[in-house]
Amino acid sequence: MAGLTLWALVVPEAMAYASIAGVPAQFGLYSVPLAVLAYSWLGSSQRLFVGPSSTVAALTATVVAPLAAASTDQYVALTAVLSLLVGAVFLALAALRLGFISRLFAEPVLDGFIIGLGVYVVVGQLPKLVGMEKPDGNTVQQLWDVATSWTSWNTASVAVGFCSLAALMILRRVAPKVPAALLIVALSLLLVPVLGLEDKGVEIVGTLPSGFVFASWSAVTFRDVLDLLPGALGIVVVGFAEGLAVAKVYAAKDRTTVDANRELLAYGAASVGAGVLQGFPPAGSLSKSAAAEDSGARTPLAFVTTAGLVTLTILFLTGLFTNLPEPVLGAIVISAVIGMITPRKIWHLHQVRVPDFWLALSAFLGVVLIEVMAGVLIGILLSLVLLLQRLSTPHVAVLGRHPDRGFVDIDTNPDTVPVEGTVILRIDGPLVFASIDPVIDRLTALTIDAEPRPRRVVIDLDSTSEIDVTAAGALATAVDDLHAAGVEVRFAAAHAQVREYAARLGHDQLAGLVDPYPTVSAAVGVPPAPDHPHPHPKGMAP
């Protein structure tokens, strides 16, 4: 029953998403069977449905549209090649165990991108609802052209499109378990001949072939493959980040885990499966996963059932959709993606952390003012900038002794007492090329430049899990400078990987990092030896 319920949702949405991708409706159905079976077999999530997605369909259109006219055999073949390329990239990443690529999008940037993509898709479907040709330009220009061309709207299309949209929204609110999309499709199929809607200018899908009827691959050249590759990389990053986020939602609910590398393998197989049948790349779907769960699905067998039912639809039932109005497909798309448009998320970031707000807004504007793939690039670049910015501003805490809690941050614990003659610093984050300069500046300001100058500095590395060559070299120089200024340096609580790496680098000044004091208390409690103002830790020979 869960598989049947999901079938009622997938069939109309797959055909609608095909229109977003720019391929004939049947190729939306072709995107389902093998993709669903592949992920159900290989995926680490028992609850995630992987199939046609509005997000990836929109990305597909932006990649393929510059190379061929929509709905032509060449366009269909290029879309299939794109899906195969996406699958190949996923499989290569899986072989290299690079599951971390899902984190190339920071969450604020991904939020802004997804909201912008929702606006892009909705505006792109408006011409179908009003019965006019899709205008050129970016999202804002298209919206303006549709609004200002109201005199050319087709009245019958407007009535069909907006009534369908209203019915879908109402049904999903008052009767969420009813397959609203399939119900509206069935009703519209009855009304087209009864009311003569085609004669009144309402566009219909037209005849769909029964069975799998493929476009020729012969028009695809090697140059086309090279042109598609950058877009395939963008789809991998966005589709994987979005799908993995959905899988993690269900993993948290079921108290299970998601293996990112296994997900890469499953997504690769699913994309190849879709491409073999000349569909567009699939992605994880929160709405369809939730619909399956609400219908009682507990294992991927429900998805396998859906794949089988879609296959039967392709083989025997496509003729039923000949009179399906295009405005109804547009309404299905809009109702499916309208939930993506949540500007409150961006505004909430403004209240929580202003830099994250500007990152989300920039990704949003990149999609609506330029194009979708530009939004992808902006999103990745902004995420990397955010990462570097946060790495380059590490928190360096000055510690004092608390009567009950040991050594804690003086700034956030007013009951702490500084240790006389000793500065204790805790570095909260990795010591790498992007972060070492601010750390050294803070260290110098609190020791060499301080009045009075402390006799000793203890560097607590309990919150530092990594050190690289650049940071180690700069730290060794800083230790030399401190020794020259008469300040003893002691390291405490360094992690094993930090100690081992420092040992391999062989800096004599970092001997105390290779063999540090186990705790801050131990480092503070051992007085400096009178004959050796800068002793090696634990009594090591100078």
C-alpha positions as CSV (number, residue, x, y, z in Angstrom):
1,M,0.0,0.0,0.0
2,A,2.9,2.4,0.7
3,G,4.3,1.6,-2.7
4,L,1.0,2.3,-4.4
5,T,0.6,5.6,-2.5
6,L,4.1,6.6,-3.5
7,W,3.3,5.6,-7.1
8,A,0.3,8.0,-7.1
9,L,2.7,10.8,-6.1
10,V,5.6,9.9,-8.3
11,V,3.9,9.5,-11.7
12,P,2.5,13.0,-12.0
13,E,5.5,14.7,-10.4
14,A,8.0,12.8,-12.5
15,M,6.2,14.0,-15.7
16,A,6.0,17.5,-14.3
17,Y,9.7,17.6,-13.3
18,A,10.5,16.4,-16.9
19,S,9.1,19.7,-18.1
20,I,11.5,21.5,-15.7
21,A,14.4,19.5,-17.1
22,G,13.3,20.3,-20.7
23,V,12.6,16.7,-21.8
24,P,9.3,15.1,-22.9
25,A,7.1,13.8,-20.0
26,Q,7.8,10.1,-20.6
27,F,11.5,10.6,-19.8
28,G,10.5,11.8,-16.3
29,L,9.0,8.3,-15.8
30,Y,12.1,6.7,-17.3
31,S,14.1,8.4,-14.6
32,V,12.4,6.3,-11.9
33,P,12.7,2.5,-12.1
34,L,16.5,1.7,-12.2
35,A,17.4,4.7,-10.1
36,V,15.0,3.7,-7.3
37,L,16.1,0.0,-7.5
38,A,19.8,1.0,-7.4
39,Y,19.5,3.2,-4.3
40,S,17.2,0.8,-2.5
41,W,19.8,-1.9,-3.0
42,L,23.0,0.1,-2.2
43,G,21.9,3.0,0.0
44,S,22.6,3.2,3.7
45,S,19.3,4.8,4.5
46,Q,16.3,2.6,4.8
47,R,13.8,5.5,4.5
48,L,15.2,7.7,1.7
49,F,13.5,7.8,-1.7
50,V,15.9,8.7,-4.5
51,G,14.2,9.6,-7.8
52,P,13.2,12.6,-9.9
53,S,13.9,15.9,-8.1
54,S,12.8,19.5,-8.9
55,T,16.2,20.8,-7.7
56,V,18.2,18.5,-9.9
57,A,15.8,18.9,-12.8
58,A,16.3,22.6,-12.7
59,L,20.1,22.2,-12.6
60,T,19.9,19.7,-15.5
61,A,18.0,22.3,-17.7
62,T,20.6,25.0,-17.0
63,V,23.4,22.6,-18.0
64,V,21.9,21.1,-21.2
65,A,19.9,24.1,-22.5
66,P,22.9,26.0,-24.0
67,L,23.8,22.9,-26.0
68,A,20.5,21.9,-27.6
69,A,16.9,22.8,-28.1
70,A,14.5,21.5,-25.4
71,S,12.6,18.3,-26.1
72,T,14.6,17.4,-29.2
73,D,16.4,14.0,-29.5
74,Q,19.7,15.7,-29.1
75,Y,18.6,17.4,-25.9
76,V,17.3,14.1,-24.5
77,A,20.5,12.3,-25.3
78,L,22.6,15.0,-23.7
79,T,20.4,14.8,-20.6
80,A,21.1,11.1,-20.5
81,V,24.8,11.6,-20.9
82,L,24.7,14.2,-18.1
83,S,23.1,11.6,-15.8
84,L,25.8,9.0,-16.7
85,L,28.5,11.6,-16.1
86,V,26.9,12.5,-12.7
87,G,26.9,8.7,-11.9
88,A,30.6,8.4,-13.0
89,V,31.6,11.3,-10.8
90,F,29.7,9.8,-7.8
91,L,31.4,6.4,-8.3
92,A,34.8,7.9,-8.6
93,L,34.3,9.9,-5.4
94,A,33.0,6.7,-3.7
95,A,36.2,4.8,-4.8
96,L,38.3,7.6,-3.3
97,R,36.1,7.8,-0.2
98,L,35.4,11.5,-0.5
99,G,32.1,11.6,1.3
100,F,33.1,14.9,2.9
101,I,32.2,16.7,-0.4
102,S,28.6,17.0,1.0
103,R,30.1,19.6,3.3
104,L,31.3,21.9,0.5
105,F,28.0,23.8,1.0
106,A,27.8,25.5,4.3
107,E,24.2,25.2,5.7
108,P,23.4,29.0,5.4
109,V,24.6,29.0,1.8
110,L,22.7,25.8,1.0
111,D,19.5,27.4,2.5
112,G,19.9,30.5,0.4
113,F,20.6,28.5,-2.7
114,I,17.6,26.2,-2.2
115,I,15.2,29.1,-1.6
116,G,16.5,30.8,-4.7
117,L,16.1,27.6,-6.7
118,G,12.5,27.3,-5.5
119,V,11.8,30.9,-6.7
120,Y,13.5,30.0,-10.0
121,V,11.4,26.9,-10.5
122,V,8.1,28.6,-9.6
123,V,8.7,31.6,-11.9
124,G,9.7,29.2,-14.7
125,Q,6.4,27.4,-14.4
126,L,4.2,30.6,-14.4
127,P,4.1,30.8,-18.3
128,K,2.5,27.4,-18.3
129,L,-0.2,28.5,-15.9
130,V,-1.1,31.5,-18.0
131,G,-0.6,29.9,-21.5
132,M,2.3,31.9,-22.9
133,E,5.8,31.3,-24.2
134,K,8.5,31.3,-21.6
135,P,10.4,34.6,-21.7
136,D,14.1,35.0,-21.8
137,G,16.3,36.5,-19.1
138,N,17.0,35.8,-15.4
139,T,14.3,35.0,-12.9
140,V,13.4,38.6,-12.1
141,Q,13.2,39.5,-15.8
142,Q,11.0,36.5,-16.5
143,L,8.6,37.4,-13.6
144,W,8.4,41.0,-14.9
145,D,7.7,39.8,-18.5
146,V,5.0,37.4,-17.3
147,A,3.3,40.1,-15.2
148,T,3.4,42.8,-17.8
149,S,2.2,40.5,-20.6
150,W,-1.1,39.9,-18.9
151,T,-3.1,40.9,-22.0
152,S,-1.6,37.9,-23.8
153,W,-2.6,35.3,-21.2
154,N,-4.9,32.5,-22.3
155,T,-8.0,32.7,-20.1
156,A,-8.7,29.0,-20.2
157,S,-5.1,28.2,-19.3
158,V,-5.3,30.6,-16.4
159,A,-8.5,29.0,-15.1
160,V,-7.1,25.5,-15.4
161,G,-3.7,26.3,-13.9
162,F,-4.7,28.4,-10.9
163,C,-7.7,26.2,-10.1
164,S,-5.5,23.2,-10.1
165,L,-2.9,25.0,-7.9
166,A,-5.6,26.1,-5.4
167,A,-7.0,22.5,-5.3
168,L,-3.6,21.0,-4.7
169,M,-2.8,23.4,-1.9
170,I,-6.2,22.9,-0.2
171,L,-6.1,19.1,-0.5
172,R,-2.6,18.9,0.9
173,R,-3.7,21.0,3.9
174,V,-7.1,19.4,4.7
175,A,-6.5,15.8,3.4
176,P,-2.7,15.2,3.3
177,K,-3.1,11.4,2.8
178,V,-5.1,11.9,-0.4
179,P,-2.9,11.6,-3.5
180,A,-3.8,15.2,-4.6
181,A,-1.6,15.3,-7.7
182,L,-3.0,12.1,-9.1
183,L,-6.6,13.2,-8.3
184,I,-6.1,16.5,-10.1
185,V,-4.5,14.8,-13.1
186,A,-7.4,12.4,-13.4
187,L,-10.0,15.2,-13.1
188,S,-8.2,17.3,-15.7
189,L,-8.0,14.4,-18.1
190,L,-11.8,14.1,-17.9
191,L,-12.5,17.8,-18.3
192,V,-10.3,18.4,-21.4
193,P,-12.6,16.6,-23.8
194,V,-15.8,17.6,-22.0
195,L,-15.1,21.3,-22.0
196,G,-13.1,21.4,-25.2
197,L,-10.1,22.9,-23.4
198,E,-7.6,22.1,-26.2
199,D,-9.8,24.1,-28.7
200,K,-9.7,27.0,-26.3
201,G,-5.9,27.2,-26.4
202,V,-4.9,25.0,-23.5
203,E,-1.7,23.2,-24.2
204,I,-1.8,19.4,-23.6
205,V,1.0,16.9,-23.2
206,G,0.1,15.0,-26.3
207,T,0.6,11.4,-27.2
208,L,3.1,9.5,-25.0
209,P,4.7,6.3,-26.4
210,S,4.0,3.0,-24.7
211,G,7.0,1.2,-23.6
212,F,10.6,2.5,-23.5
213,V,11.2,4.5,-26.7
214,F,14.7,6.0,-26.7
215,A,16.3,8.9,-28.5
216,S,19.4,8.3,-30.7
217,W,22.8,8.6,-29.0
218,S,24.5,9.4,-32.3
219,A,24.2,13.2,-32.0
220,V,26.4,13.3,-28.9
221,T,30.0,14.3,-29.4
222,F,33.1,14.1,-27.2
223,R,33.0,17.9,-27.1
224,D,29.5,17.7,-25.7
225,V,30.7,15.4,-22.9
226,L,33.4,17.9,-22.0
227,D,30.9,20.8,-22.0
228,L,28.6,18.8,-19.7
229,L,31.3,17.8,-17.1
230,P,31.4,21.1,-15.1
231,G,27.6,21.0,-14.8
232,A,27.8,17.3,-13.7
233,L,30.2,18.3,-10.9
234,G,27.8,21.0,-9.7
235,I,24.8,18.6,-9.7
236,V,26.9,16.1,-7.7
237,V,27.7,18.7,-5.0
238,V,24.2,20.1,-4.7
239,G,22.2,16.9,-5.1
240,F,24.4,15.0,-2.7
241,A,24.3,17.7,0.0
242,E,20.5,18.0,-0.3
243,G,20.0,14.2,-0.3
244,L,22.4,13.5,2.5
245,A,20.7,16.1,4.7
246,V,17.3,14.3,4.2
247,A,19.0,10.9,5.0
248,K,20.4,12.3,8.2
249,V,17.0,13.5,9.3
250,Y,15.7,9.9,9.1
251,A,18.9,8.5,10.6
252,A,18.4,10.8,13.7
253,K,14.8,9.7,14.0
254,D,15.6,6.0,13.7
255,R,18.9,6.3,15.8
256,T,20.9,4.9,12.9
257,T,23.9,6.3,11.0
258,V,24.4,7.3,7.4
259,D,27.6,6.2,5.6
260,A,28.5,9.1,3.3
261,N,30.8,7.0,1.2
262,R,28.2,4.3,0.7
263,E,25.8,7.0,-0.2
264,L,28.2,8.1,-2.9
265,L,28.2,4.6,-4.3
266,A,24.4,4.4,-4.2
267,Y,23.9,7.8,-5.8
268,G,26.3,6.8,-8.5
269,A,24.5,3.6,-9.3
270,A,21.1,5.5,-9.2
271,S,22.4,8.2,-11.6
272,V,23.8,5.6,-14.0
273,G,20.5,3.7,-13.9
274,A,18.6,6.8,-14.8
275,G,21.0,7.6,-17.6
276,V,20.8,4.2,-19.1
277,L,17.0,4.7,-19.5
278,Q,17.7,8.3,-20.8
279,G,16.3,9.9,-17.7
280,F,17.7,12.9,-15.8
281,P,19.8,12.6,-12.6
282,P,17.9,11.6,-9.5
283,A,18.2,13.0,-5.9
284,G,16.9,12.3,-2.5
285,S,13.4,13.6,-1.8
286,L,12.1,14.6,1.6
287,S,8.5,14.9,0.5
288,K,8.3,11.4,-1.1
289,S,10.2,9.8,1.8
290,A,7.8,11.4,4.2
291,A,4.8,10.2,2.1
292,A,6.1,6.7,2.1
293,E,6.6,6.8,5.9
294,D,3.1,8.2,6.4
295,S,1.7,5.3,4.3
296,G,3.4,2.7,6.5
297,A,6.7,2.1,4.7
298,R,9.4,0.8,7.0
299,T,11.9,-0.8,4.5
300,P,13.0,-0.1,0.9
301,L,10.6,-2.8,-0.3
302,A,7.9,0.0,-0.6
303,F,10.3,1.8,-3.1
304,V,10.8,-1.4,-5.1
305,T,7.1,-1.7,-5.3
306,T,6.8,1.9,-6.6
307,A,9.5,1.2,-9.2
308,G,7.6,-1.8,-10.4
309,L,4.3,0.1,-10.7
310,V,6.0,2.9,-12.6
311,T,7.5,0.4,-15.0
312,L,4.0,-1.0,-15.6
313,T,2.8,2.6,-16.2
314,I,5.4,3.1,-18.8
315,L,4.6,-0.2,-20.6
316,F,0.8,0.0,-20.5
317,L,-0.7,3.2,-19.1
318,T,1.0,6.2,-20.8
319,G,-1.8,6.5,-23.3
320,L,-4.0,7.7,-20.5
321,F,-2.0,10.9,-20.1
322,T,-2.4,12.2,-23.7
323,N,-4.9,14.9,-22.8
324,L,-3.1,16.0,-19.6
325,P,-3.0,19.9,-19.6
326,E,0.4,21.6,-19.4
327,P,-1.0,24.1,-16.8
328,V,-1.8,21.2,-14.5
329,L,1.8,20.0,-14.7
330,G,2.9,23.5,-13.9
331,A,0.6,23.6,-10.9
332,I,1.9,20.3,-9.7
333,V,5.5,21.6,-9.9
334,I,4.7,24.8,-8.1
335,S,2.8,23.1,-5.3
336,A,5.7,20.6,-4.9
337,V,8.4,23.3,-4.6
338,I,6.5,26.1,-2.9
339,G,7.6,24.7,0.5
340,M,11.3,25.3,-0.5
341,I,10.6,29.1,-0.5
342,T,11.1,29.9,3.2
343,P,12.5,33.5,3.4
344,R,12.1,33.3,7.2
345,K,15.1,31.0,7.3
346,I,17.3,33.7,5.8
347,W,15.9,36.4,8.1
348,H,16.4,34.2,11.1
349,L,20.1,34.0,10.2
350,H,20.1,37.9,10.3
351,Q,19.0,37.7,13.9
352,V,21.4,34.9,14.9
353,R,24.6,35.6,13.0
354,V,24.8,38.5,10.5
355,P,27.7,37.1,8.3
356,D,25.7,33.9,7.7
357,F,22.7,36.0,6.7
358,W,24.8,37.7,4.0
359,L,26.1,34.4,2.8
360,A,22.6,33.0,2.4
361,L,21.4,36.2,0.7
362,S,24.3,36.1,-1.7
363,A,23.6,32.6,-2.8
364,F,19.9,33.4,-3.2
365,L,20.6,36.4,-5.3
366,G,23.1,34.5,-7.4
367,V,20.4,32.1,-8.5
368,V,17.6,34.7,-9.1
369,L,19.7,37.4,-10.7
370,I,22.3,35.4,-12.7
371,E,21.5,31.7,-13.1
372,V,21.3,28.4,-11.2
373,M,24.9,27.2,-12.0
374,A,26.2,30.6,-11.0
375,G,24.4,30.1,-7.7
376,V,26.1,26.8,-7.3
377,L,29.6,28.3,-7.9
378,I,28.8,31.3,-5.6
379,G,27.6,28.8,-3.0
380,I,30.7,26.7,-3.1
381,L,33.0,29.8,-3.1
382,L,31.1,31.4,-0.2
383,S,31.3,28.2,1.8
384,L,35.1,28.1,1.3
385,V,35.4,31.7,2.2
386,L,33.3,31.1,5.3
387,L,35.5,28.2,6.2
388,L,38.8,30.2,5.8
389,Q,37.3,33.1,7.6
390,R,36.5,31.0,10.6
391,L,39.8,29.2,10.5
392,S,41.6,32.5,10.4
393,T,39.9,33.8,13.5
394,P,40.5,31.1,16.1
395,H,39.5,31.7,19.7
396,V,42.5,31.9,22.0
397,A,41.3,31.8,25.6
398,V,43.3,33.0,28.6
399,L,42.8,30.5,31.5
400,G,42.7,31.0,35.2
401,R,42.3,28.8,38.2
402,H,38.7,28.2,39.3
403,P,38.1,27.0,42.8
404,D,35.8,24.2,41.7
405,R,36.3,23.6,37.9
406,G,40.1,23.7,37.4
407,F,41.5,25.9,34.7
408,V,38.8,27.7,32.7
409,D,38.4,30.8,30.5
410,I,38.8,34.0,32.5
411,D,36.5,36.0,30.2
412,T,33.5,33.8,30.8
413,N,34.2,32.8,34.4
414,P,34.6,35.8,36.7
415,D,35.5,33.7,39.7
416,T,38.8,32.5,38.2
417,V,42.2,33.7,39.6
418,P,45.2,34.2,37.3
419,V,48.4,32.2,38.1
420,E,51.0,34.7,39.2
421,G,53.9,35.0,36.7
422,T,52.2,32.5,34.3
423,V,50.0,33.1,31.2
424,I,47.9,30.1,30.3
425,L,46.5,30.0,26.8
426,R,44.0,27.5,25.3
427,I,43.8,27.4,21.4
428,D,40.3,26.5,20.4
429,G,40.8,25.0,16.9
430,P,43.4,23.5,14.5
431,L,46.8,25.2,14.1
432,V,47.0,25.5,10.3
433,F,48.2,28.0,7.7
434,A,45.0,30.1,7.9
435,S,44.9,30.3,11.7
436,I,48.5,30.5,13.0
437,D,49.2,34.2,12.5
438,P,46.4,35.4,14.8
439,V,47.4,32.8,17.4
440,I,51.1,34.1,17.3
441,D,49.9,37.7,17.5
442,R,47.8,36.9,20.6
443,L,50.6,34.9,22.1
444,T,53.1,37.7,21.6
445,A,50.7,40.4,22.9
446,L,50.2,38.5,26.2
447,T,53.9,37.6,26.8
448,I,56.7,39.5,25.1
449,D,54.7,42.8,24.7
450,A,53.0,42.5,28.1
451,E,53.9,44.7,31.1
452,P,55.0,43.1,33.4
453,R,56.3,40.3,31.3
454,P,55.4,36.8,32.6
455,R,58.0,34.3,33.5
456,R,56.2,31.4,31.8
457,V,53.5,30.6,29.2
458,V,51.6,27.4,29.2
459,I,49.9,26.5,25.9
460,D,46.9,24.2,26.3
461,L,46.3,22.1,23.1
462,D,43.5,20.0,24.4
463,S,41.1,21.7,21.8
464,T,43.6,21.5,19.0
465,S,43.4,18.3,16.9
466,E,45.7,19.2,14.0
467,I,48.9,21.2,13.1
468,D,50.4,21.7,9.7
469,V,53.9,22.5,8.4
470,T,53.2,26.3,8.2
471,A,51.8,26.5,11.7
472,A,54.6,24.3,13.2
473,G,57.3,26.5,11.6
474,A,55.7,29.7,12.9
475,L,55.2,28.2,16.4
476,A,58.9,27.1,16.5
477,T,60.0,30.6,15.6
478,A,57.7,32.0,18.3
479,V,59.1,29.7,20.9
480,D,62.6,30.9,20.0
481,D,61.5,34.5,20.4
482,L,59.9,33.8,23.8
483,H,63.1,32.0,25.0
484,A,65.1,35.0,23.9
485,A,62.8,37.3,25.9
486,G,63.2,35.1,29.0
487,V,59.8,33.5,28.9
488,E,59.6,29.7,29.5
489,V,57.3,27.8,27.2
490,R,55.4,24.7,28.2
491,F,52.9,22.7,26.2
492,A,50.0,20.7,27.8
493,A,47.4,18.1,26.8
494,A,48.5,17.8,23.1
495,H,46.7,15.1,21.1
496,A,48.6,12.1,19.8
497,Q,48.4,13.1,16.2
498,V,49.7,16.6,17.0
499,R,52.7,15.1,19.0
500,E,53.5,12.6,16.2
501,Y,53.5,15.2,13.5
502,A,55.6,17.6,15.5
503,A,58.1,14.8,16.1
504,R,58.3,14.0,12.3
505,L,59.0,17.7,11.5
506,G,62.0,17.7,13.8
507,H,61.9,21.3,15.1
508,D,64.2,21.4,18.2
509,Q,62.1,24.2,19.6
510,L,59.0,22.0,19.6
511,A,60.5,19.3,21.8
512,G,58.0,20.3,24.5
513,L,55.2,19.7,22.0
514,V,56.4,16.2,21.2
515,D,56.5,15.3,24.9
516,P,54.0,17.7,26.6
517,Y,52.7,17.8,30.1
518,P,49.6,15.7,30.4
519,T,47.4,18.5,31.9
520,V,47.5,22.2,32.4
521,S,47.6,21.6,36.2
522,A,50.7,19.5,35.7
523,A,52.4,22.2,33.6
524,V,51.5,24.9,36.0
525,G,52.4,22.9,39.2
526,V,56.0,22.2,38.1
527,P,58.3,25.1,38.9
528,P,61.1,26.1,36.5
529,A,64.5,24.6,37.3
530,P,66.9,27.4,38.6
531,D,69.8,26.2,36.4
532,H,67.7,25.8,33.3
533,P,65.3,28.7,32.8
534,H,63.7,26.9,29.8
535,P,63.7,23.2,30.8
536,H,62.5,20.5,28.6
537,P,59.3,18.9,29.9
538,K,59.2,15.9,32.1
539,G,63.0,16.2,32.9
540,M,64.2,15.6,29.3
541,A,67.8,16.4,28.8
542,P,68.3,19.9,27.2
